[in-house]
Amino acid sequence: MLNKIVETKRQELQQLTLPEENNVERFSLYKALRSPNRPVGLIAEVKKASPSKGVINDAIDPVEIAREYEEARADAISVLTDETYFKGNRQFLIDIKKSVRIPVLRKDFIIDEKQIEESKRIGADAILLIVAVLGAEKTEEFYNKAEELGLECLVEVHSEQELSTLLERFTPRLIGVNNRDLATFQTSVENTGKLAKKIPPQCLFISESGIHSSRDMEKVKSFGANGVLVGESLMRAETPAKGIASLYGEVTVGY
Ligand SMILES: O=C(O)c1ccccc1NCC(=O)[C@H](O)[C@H](O)COP(=O)(O)O
């Protein structure tokens, strides 16, 4: 499936037009996750659909969801901009960026340098670089290019092998451990525990995917995660605030 997504992206990029630069205020994802609002930071994701679950919540207004995430003290927002498989859109990020004052991560399959420039122009504060897609060498190349453009990177790994080949080349400031096997879509938060001990202490690390309960949250916290990236369970919640409160085992005053 990952290969199919990447091939589709390659074809789509043949039609890529770079938007005008959006002069926006930038916020550091790294700084936000270094001093999160809760002991384990939260990157809350705006995700209408996905290859593994189909349509999750197509009725939402992305900007409204992002504003409610911010109000519920999320530390950052992740925005899917892939249209074909996630029903995302780069316009969602442009509009969300105008409406929140916390870092915005562009969640897409970056396979070409042009997409880094594009991410800057639509206002992203950070981009996702997937080692399973790019390999360690190109991940480093794109990481440096992004930094030149003033963008931060969340560098995502799933396996111990990906993590070790990455660290042989360079040490990113922010590492994401994806609990989802992008080949099979199987998810397990235990994957965070498997990789956690191999992440250098100077890195911040984020546990991504398959976090659906306070039990999952407690587990990744016990593994030492500095933060989590959560999409589906928040997109399916009655409200973003209730979804976030439930993840953190917080009591909400219901009206
Ligand atoms: O979510 C998918 O089905 C998926 C399939 C193939 C590649 C990537 C995919 N998801 C992107 C993500 O990394 C997740 O959206 C993110 O980690 C949040 O995961 P979740 O909380 O399980 O929605």
The ligand as an SDF file (V2000), in Angstrom:
LIG
                    3D

 23 23  0  0  0  0  0  0  0  0999 V2000
   -3.6310    6.0410    8.9420 O   0  0  0  0  0  0  0  0  0  0  0  0
   -3.4300    5.2470    7.9930 C   0  0  0  0  0  0  0  0  0  0  0  0
   -4.2400    4.3600    7.6370 O   0  0  0  0  0  0  0  0  0  0  0  0
   -2.1470    5.3350    7.2140 C   0  0  0  0  0  0  0  0  0  0  0  0
   -1.9200    4.4190    6.1730 C   0  0  0  0  0  0  0  0  0  0  0  0
   -0.7460    4.5080    5.4300 C   0  0  0  0  0  0  0  0  0  0  0  0
    0.1960    5.5030    5.7130 C   0  0  0  0  0  0  0  0  0  0  0  0
   -0.0230    6.4160    6.7520 C   0  0  0  0  0  0  0  0  0  0  0  0
   -1.1900    6.3310    7.4970 C   0  0  0  0  0  0  0  0  0  0  0  0
   -1.4730    7.2150    8.5220 N   0  0  0  0  0  0  0  0  0  0  0  0
   -0.7200    8.4030    8.7340 C   0  0  0  0  0  0  0  0  0  0  0  0
   -0.3830    8.5060   10.1660 C   0  0  0  0  0  0  0  0  0  0  0  0
    0.7510    8.4600   10.4920 O   0  0  0  0  0  0  0  0  0  0  0  0
   -1.5270    8.6800   11.1140 C   0  0  0  0  0  0  0  0  0  0  0  0
   -2.4820    9.5100   10.5030 O   0  0  0  0  0  0  0  0  0  0  0  0
   -1.1500    9.3220   12.4410 C   0  0  0  0  0  0  0  0  0  0  0  0
   -0.0220    8.6860   13.0000 O   0  0  0  0  0  0  0  0  0  0  0  0
   -2.3240    9.2040   13.4210 C   0  0  0  0  0  0  0  0  0  0  0  0
   -2.6670    7.8380   13.5480 O   0  0  0  0  0  0  0  0  0  0  0  0
   -4.0830    7.4570   14.2330 P   0  0  0  0  0  0  0  0  0  0  0  0
   -4.1400    8.1490   15.5830 O   0  0  0  0  0  0  0  0  0  0  0  0
   -4.0490    5.9500   14.3590 O   0  0  0  0  0  0  0  0  0  0  0  0
   -5.1440    7.9440   13.3120 O   0  0  0  0  0  0  0  0  0  0  0  0
  1  2  2  0
  2  3  1  0
  2  4  1  0
  4  5  1  0
  4  9  2  0
  5  6  2  0
  6  7  1  0
  7  8  2  0
  8  9  1  0
  9 10  1  0
 10 11  1  0
 11 12  1  0
 12 13  2  0
 12 14  1  0
 14 15  1  0
 14 16  1  0
 16 17  1  0
 16 18  1  0
 18 19  1  0
 19 20  1  0
 20 21  2  0
 20 22  1  0
 20 23  1  0
M  END
$$$$
